[in-house]
Amino acid sequence: MIELCSVTKRFGNLAALDGISLKIGNGNVLGLVGSNGSGKSTMLRLISGVFEADEGEILIDGEDSFENTAAKGKVFFVSDYPYFYNDSTVKNTADLYKRLYTSWSDEKYSYLCSLFPIHQNQRIINMSKGMQRQAALILALSCCPKYLLLDEIFDGLDPVVRMLVKKLIIEDVSNGMSVVIASHNLRELEDLCDHVALLHQGKLLFHNELDDTKMGITKLQAAFATPPTNADMEQFEILNANSHGQLYNLIIRGSQDEVLAKIRTLGPMFVEALPLTLEEVFIYEMEVAGYDVSNIVK
């Protein structure tokens, strides 16, 4: 388990993370989402031991992760801009990681190289952005880490490779690996994650199972012969509302059963709950937090 206990990280006067407490269980896939500059990448760098927390502690299986070789050996971090030396190839980097990570698997490495269209002896810095990410993923998954941290990993990957990456992550999670994925591409996360954490301005707004997060907000359409009054609607915590004639589109905080039961007391001609996406949850939670969502979602 990964545990963040009241973690704060400052850069000058800016608190990139401010008193964050969070637990990531074994075999979980956590989607880390948030506004630009919310602290997602900083959190991944703290967990991997690249940064040291100014306050609080980060535990990997109960051990402090910073400057702890054994704890850090359980974690592999693929940053949003993977770093390689000028002469790095997939092959010579694999030889290096094989010496650094006791969990390295030659069998896994050979298998992954057969799946991705990568030339093992080509210099990685000469590859395209998407190919560099594929190289980083081959190396990361071959290390067989217990905890895999991915920052904007789908950026630059074509649709076929994205499907392959998801399949490989799911396979490794089924074998006990935990994954944290920071991304603005919420549609991709929705296919993979069982938990989601939302950051904003260095604060943790919520951390829930994905299904519980969606169940806490209800999206519905309803048609009324007589429009409901403001007094009728005061019983709801409405996150978003618009109407077209007699048809109302509503986003309301609360469980679907609870919200539908209350709406039906207003005598609608028609009412239907609609599927809610992670992107919509994100947008409406950020609106509640006072953030201009027009610049967030890709």
N, C-alpha and C positions, 0 to 999 in steps of 0.2 A: 504493500500500500504506500502511496505517496501522500504525505500530509504537509500542508502549509498551515503554520500556526501563527496567526497575527503578524503576517509578513509585510514589511514596508521596505520599499526600495526608492531612494531619492537620487535624482540627478540635478545637482545644484539645489535650487529652491522648488523644483518640481518633484512631487511624489508620484512616480510612475505606477507604483502599487502602494496602497494605503490600508494597512491593517487587514490583509486578506487571510481568511481561514477557509481551507478547502481540503476535502479528502477524496482521493481517486482510488477506487477499489481495484483489486486484481481482476483481470479479464474484462475490464470496462473500456468503452470507447467514449471519451469525453470530447464533445465539440466545444471549443473555446471561441466565443463570438463577442463582438463589442464594437463600439465606435472607433474610428481612426484615432490612434494614440491612446487607447484605453488601457494598455499595459499587457496585451496578449503575448507579444514577443518577449517582453521583459520577464513575464512569468515563466516562459519556457526556458529562458537562459538562466534563471534562478534555479529551477528544478534540476537542470543539467549541470549546474555548478560553474557555468561561465561567469555569472555574477554572484556576489555575496550579498545577502540581505543586510540592510542596515539595522533592522529590528525584526524580532521573531525568529523562527527556525523552520527549516525545510527538512523533513525526514523521509528517507528512502528505506522502507522496511524497518523503521524505528531508528535509523542511524542518520546523523547529520550528513548531508550530501556534499557540502563544500570542502574541497581538498581531502576527500575521502575516496581513495582509489577503488576500494571494494564496492562502495555504494555507487560511484559514478560508472563502474563497469557494468552495472545493470541497466544503464540508461543510454540511449542513442538519440541525439538531437540532429534533425535535418532542418537547417535554418531556411529563411525565405530566400536568401542568396547563399547557397552552399559554397564554402570556401575550399579551394584546392590550390596546391602549389603549381607554378608554371609548368613543371615537367610531370605533373601527376597524370597517370593513366588509371583506368579502372583496375588493370592488372597490378601495377606496383602499389596502388593504394590498398588493394585487397591483401597484398603481402604484408603491408604495414599493420592493417587492422587485425590480421591473423595473429600477430604477435601481441597486440594490445588487448584484444578481447578473448577471454578464455572460452566464451560461448560460440566463437566463430565456427561456421560449418562450411567445409569445402563442398559438400554435397549440395547444400542450399545455394551456394555461390554458382556452381556449375548449372544448376537448374534455372536460376534467375537469368543468367547470361544467355541461356537458350530461349528464354521468353522475350527478352527485350532486344531490339535491333541495335545493339551496342558493339562497337569495335573495341576490344579490351585494351589494345595497345595504342589507341589514338589519344592524343593529349586532350584532357577534359576541357581545358579553357578554350579550345578551338571548336568545341561542340556548340550547338544551339542551346538556348535556354531550356527547352523541353528535354533535350538529350542529356544535359547536365543534371537535371532533376532525376531522370531515369538512372543515371550513373549513381547518384547519391542514394537512391532507393535500393538499388542492387546491393550496395555496400552496407547500408543500414540493416536491411533484412537478413543479409548473410551473417551479421554479427549476432543474430538471434537474441536481441535484448529483451529483458523482462518488461521494460518500459520504453516505448517509442514515442518521441515527441516530434511533431511535424508542423512546420510553419508555412502556410500557403502552398501546400505540396501540390495541389492540382493546377496551379498557375503555369501555363505554358504546355500542358499535356493535351494531346488530341483525345477525342472521345473514346477511341479504342483503348488507348493506354490508360485513361482514367478508369475504365471498366476493369482492366487487368489489375491496376493498383488496388482498387476496392476489393476485388476477389482475393488478392494475396493478403491484404490486411485482415479480412474476415477469417481466412484460414489460420493465420497466426493468432488471432484473438481466441479462436476456438481451442487453441493449444495453450492458452493461459496468458498470452501477452496483453498488456494494457497499452492503450494508445491515447494520446492527447493531440488533437488536430485543431490548430488555430487557423481560421479561414473566414473570408468575407463571402465565400461561395456557399451560401446556406443550403442551396438545393443539393449540393454534393454531400454536405454533412448529414443531411436528413436521411440519406441512404445508409449511412454507416453508424451513426452515433446512437447510443442508448442513454447517454446523459448529456446535458448541455449546461454550460456556465456562461453567464452574461456579465461582461465587465463594462464599466463606464467611468471614465476619469479616475482610474485606479481603484475603483470600488467594485465589489462583487454585488450585483443587483439580485441575482438568484443563481442557485445550483440545484437542478432537479433532474429526475428521470425525464426523458424526452416526452413520453406519453403523459406524465403528470403535468408537465409544463403546458402542453396543449390542452389538457383537460381543465386547466385553470382559466381558460379564455374560450368563449363560445362565439362563433360566427354564425349568423342566421339571416334569412330573408323572411319578411312577414308582410302581408297585405291587409290593410284595414279599410273597411267601408267608412268608418269615422276615425279620423286621425287621432292617435293618443295625445293626451294633453301633457304639458310639462310636469304636472303633478303625477300623472300616470308613470312617467319615466324616471321619476326621482328615486324609485326603489331599486334602480339598476346603477351599477358602476359602468357607465358607457365609455369605452375607449375611442370609438369612432362610429359615426352615424351619418348616413345620407339617404335621401328619398327621391324617388321619381314617381310623382303622382301618388298613387295609393301604395306603392311598393317601397318598403324600408329595408335597407341593408345596415345591419347592426353588428358591432363587435363589443361584447359585454364580458366583463370579468365575472367568472363564476363557472361552476360545472354545467355541462349541457343539460342535464336533467333538471337542475334547479332553475336555470334561466328559462327553459322551455315551459316549465310549469307556471312560472310567473307571467310569461308573455301570453299564455293561453287564457289567463284570467282577464285579459284586455279584450277578448273576443275577436281575434283575427279571423279573416276569411281563409287565410292560408299562412302556414308557418313551416319553415324547414331549416334544420341545422345543416351547415355546409362544412366541408373539410377545411381545416386550418393548417397552413404550412408553417414551418419554422421561420421562414422569412417574415411572414405576417406577425408571428409572435414577437419577433425581434423589433419590427417596426413599431408596433403598438406599445411595447414595453419602453422603447427608447423615447417615444412621444411623451409617455408618462414622466420619464426622467427629464424632460425638457430639452431633448436633443433634436436638432433639425435633421430629420431622417432623409431628406432629399439627396444628401451627398454620401449616404452610407452604402446602400446595397448595390452590388454590381448587376 
